[in-house]
């Protein structure tokens, strides 16, 4: 009998889920809206409802599921899978497994979302055989997952590896974690939207205002779209944003010195030019410059499916 994995990607805006076969093909996928302030048990109920719908849509019974993996934007105890803390959805010192067992009885594996993404690339993507790599996801927040000598590095009790919460500007913008100046407060899609809105207010003539009006909101694409249409204000916003992202990548490179930095998340979908700009920044400003071992910056191969496939890979590696 064929066995399947369920992958759940808990994001700041939505919770995405999919059923994945043993070859890494997504059979069916769906999502529900993230409700950041509702109680943990209600979040678990929403996820169970999503899983039930996935099984129904795929025509698969729970007996055919080898297990469910879930990536969350926060810290997880690797031994007990207890969720210590999440930034964009309410889970605090929470035993998700115990509550979820009220709905389904298959094994559940939980990890940090960026850790899941780097595992997904190593199991289903182009990272096979790569021993030293970092995955950076640019979304509602900034996530980082790290492989050193083929092993996932997540620190004591899985609470480390939070590259998005290293400070790049002391006393800077307020971060969702409570500190100021975190990389996430400058390099996330949330930060880009904030900076875009500020620029729009100062420059009502900017094309960003027209684009946002047509779309009905400001998104992480607004500044990029306006820049591509020749808007100088948008170009300045994007250039500054790339420098912010680059600063964090340089810090990672100087500390870890990975072979490859994989870029994931919606913002990384801007095209090859975006990755090339980041590559140039890392090459120029990394310690030792071109004299030290070269760090390659590439687009994550799993793209928008990295969260689902990465979570499913937690099961694949544990089976």
N, C-alpha and C positions, 0 to 999 in steps of 0.2 A: 504493500500500500504506500502510495506517495504521501510524504509528510510535508507540511507547510509551516512557515513561521509567520507570526504577526509582528509587524513593526509599528510602534506608536511614537510619533515625533511631537513632543509638547512644545509649542512655540508661544510667543507673546501675543499673537493675534489669533492663531488657530491651533487646534490639535489635529494632526494629520495621522491617518492610519492606513495600513495596507496589508494584504496577505501576499506573502512572497514564497515562491517555490525554492527548491534546493539549489537551483542554478542562478538565483538572484533575479528572477523575473517577477515583476509585480502583477499578480493576477487581477486584483481589484483594489481600489483605493477610494477614500472618502475623507471628510473632515467635519469637525464641529467647531463652533466659535469658542475661543478661550474666554473664561469669565474670571478675571484675576482676583476678585475679592470674595468669591463664594467659598464656603467651607470645604475642607479637604475631601470629606466623604461625598459631597455633591460633585466635586471634580472627578472622583473615582467612578461615580454613577454615570457621568457623562461619557467617560472613556469606555465603560462596560457597554453602554448603549451603542457607541461607535463600533465596538468589536462585534456586537450582535448583528448590526447592519452589514458589516463586512462579510461575516459568515453567510448571512442570508443571500447577499448579492452574488457571492461566489459559489453558492450551492455546496458549501463544505461544512461538515459537522465538526464540533469541537474535538471529537476523538481523533481527527486527522491533523490537529495542531500540535507540533512538537513543543511549542512554547511561545511566549510573547516577550518581546524586548521593548523597552521604553526608554527613550532619551529625554531627560529633563534639563532645563536651564538652571542647574544648581549643583549641590553636593550630595553625594549618595555614599553610604557605607557599602564598600564592595563585598563585605562578608554577609551582612544581613539584608541588604537592599533597602534599608531604611533611608528615607529621604530626609536629610538634615534641614535643607533650606533651598528654596527656589526663589528666583528674582521676579518672574513675571506671571506667576500663578501661585495660589496659596497652598503650599505643602511645607509644614514645619514639624520636624521630629516625627515624621509620619510613617507608619507601617502600611504602605500601599498594598503589599502582598496580602496581608491579613484581610483587609477590607475588600480587595478585588476577589478574593476566594469565595465571597458570598455570591458572586455572579458566575465565575468560571474556575475550573479546577486545574487547568494546565499550568506548567511552570512559568514563572514570571521573572525576568531579568531586567534590572534597572541600572542605568548609567548616566553620567553627564552627557548632554546632547553632543557636544563637540568630540568627546571621547568616542561616542558611538559613531560619529561621522568618520573619524580616522580608522576605526575598526572596520567600518563598512568599505572604505577604500581599500583596505588591506585584504578583505575577504572577497568582495565583489568587483572592485575597481582596478585601476591601473597601478595601485601601490603594491601589488603582489611582488614580494622579493625585496622591497625597500625596507631597510632596517632603521633608518633615522629620518623621521619626517614629522612635520607639524601640520595639522589641519586648522585653518582659521575660518570661522563662519561669521559673515557680516549680515546680521539680521536685526531683529528688535534689540538684541544685545550683540556682544562680540564674544564668541566662544573659541576656545583653543583646546585641541587634543594633541598629545605628544607621544610618539613612539621613539624609544631609544634602544638600540640593539634589538629591535623587534618586540620590545616589551612596552606596554602602555604605562606611562608615568602619570599617576594621579595623586601621589602624596599620601600622607598618613590618613587612614580611614576614608580615602577617596576624596578628601576635601581640598586637594591642591589642583594645580593645572589651570587656575583661573586667570589666564593672561589678560583677559579683558578688564580685570580689576587691578592692574598695575598702573601706577600714576605716570602720565607723560607730561602733566602740567600741574605743579603743586598749587593748590588753592583755586583751581580752575572750575569748570562747569560741574554742577551737582550730578552725581551718578545715582542710579536707582539703588545701589548698594548702601548709600548713605555717605560715602566719601566724596571728595572733590578731585577733579582732574584725572579720573580714570580713563584709560584708553577707550573703553566702551562709551564714555560720555562725549567722545569726539569721532570715533570711527564706526559706530553703529548706524543703521538706517534711521533709527530714532533721532540720533544726533544730527544727521544730514538733513532730515526734515525740519528740525528746529532751526538750523542755520539757514535753510532755504526760506523759511517763513520770515526770519529776521531781515534777510536781504530783500525780500519782496516788499516789506513794509517801508524800507528805506529807499527802494527803487521801484515806484509804481509803474514806471515805463518799461520795466523788464518783461520779457516774454514769459517769464515764469508765472506771472500773474494771469496771463491769458491762458496758459496751459492748465494751470490749477483750476481755473474757472470752468474750462471745458470738461475736465475730469471730475469736478465736484469736490476735489480735495487736493492737498499737497502730499505727494508720495516721494519715495526715495528716487524715483525716476525723473521728477519734475526738473531739477537742475540739469541733469544730463540731457534731457530732451531739448531744453532751452539752449544749452550750450551747442548742441548739434545743429540748432537753427541759427547759430551765429550770435547769441546773446553774450555780451562781455561780462555782465554781472554774474551770470550763471557759470561762465568759464572760470571766474575767480573763485566761486564757491567750490566747484569741482576740483580745481587745482589744490586748494587748501585742504579739502577732504582727502585727496590722495596723499598729501604730505602727512596728514594725521595717521592714516592707515600705514603708510610707509614707516613712520617712527616706531610704531609698535612691532612691525615686522623686523626692523633692525634690532630692536631690543631682544626679540626672540632669537634671532640669528646669532647675536653676540653671546647669548647665554647657552643655547642648546647646540648651535651649529648643525642644523639638520641638512641632509642632502637636498630635500625638497620641502617647500612650503606649499601646501595645497590651499587654494582659496575657494570657499563655498559660501552659500547664502545668496539671497536675491540680488544684492548689490554687485556681486562678482560677475553677473551675467551681462555686463555692459559691452563686452567684446574683447578681442585680443589686445586692443590698444590700452585698455585699462590694466591688464596683467603686465604688459610691457612697461608701462609707466612705473608700476610697483617694482618690477624687476630692476629697472634702472636705479630706483631710489635705494633699494637694498644693496645692490652692487656698489654704489657710490659711497654709502655711509656706513656699511658694516665694518667692524673692527678689522683693520689690515687691508681693507679694500680688495682689490683684485689679487693681492699677494697671498691671501688666505684661501682655503678651500672654497670653491664656488657654491653659492646657495641658489638653487633654481626655484623660481616662483611660477606656479602653474595653476590653471583652472582645475578644480576638482572634477573628476570624470563622471561622478554620479549626479552632479548638478542638483536640480531641485528634488531629486529622489534620495539624496544622501541621508536625510533624517530617517526616513522609513527604512531604507536598506541598512543603514548603520544600526538601527535598533534591532532589526531582524538578525543582523550579523552577531549580536550578543548571544542569541540563541544558537546560531550555527557554530560558534566557537565553543559553546558550552555543551553541545550535544555529543 
